[in-house]
């Protein structure tokens, strides 16, 4: 099955499920959305740890890191429901980071471990990436018109990625490739994706003016920034993969590699989108 066909099939399956979860299951502050975020965070964190450490971490350590990576989405969910205080969040994070250090100390005492520094660095990083960034999708549900805002976010990001891939594949083979870290990404794809993202943001704002707390000009700017941050997130993950010497983060997502390959454009965009919405409120 060609990569384009795989991508289309994946989109046909995933997009309706995503819309149902966001729009039709807003029970208990979108606990279904939380479940999806936890699933993608768990798998994405395991991929991050696996490509970073390879043989320098055990299967048990990999699962522990994946569970540790869930802390931010869970804390953000508790926060938007007013079920935890700031002090409670700080204590929870301190406990997770301390446990990582203590477990590595115990491992070193059992057997001298030359990879301890690298493993500690990766495990602490895995608490933040991707869970911290993806967790901002949970914080969006605390805002007015939350379902519409989340749909706007996914719409702009998805159209940006799809248009960039399509334009790059059709017209960008001989155009300028500005990024050394991702040499297949062309300037034509970037322009095509950004244009499509801005147009989709404009259309959404015109059709649903009550959802986005922005003028049409502000919606254009917001869509442009989301397109830019989506590309930055994609490039950041390319840095991680090239540093690890791998082509894809995994094989879970048919036609797109691993989970990190599929959500990289969301990660940098989610917190930027959230704070921009707060500014526009």
Secondary structure, DSSP 8 states (H G I E B T S, - for coil): --HHHHHHHHHHHHHHHHHIIIII--TTTTHHHHHHHHHHHHHHHHHHHHHHHGGGS-HHHHHHHHHHTTHHHHHHHHHHTT-S-HHHHHHHHHHHHHHHHHHHHHHHHHS--TTHHHHHHHHHHHHHTTHHHHTHHHHHTTSTTHHHHHHHHHHHHHHHHHHHHHHHHHH-TTS----GGGTT--HHHHHHHHHHHHHHHHHHHHH-TTTSSS-HHHHHHHHHHHHHHHHHHHHHHHHHHHHHT-S-S-SSBTTTBSHHHHHHHHHHHHHHHHHHHHHH-
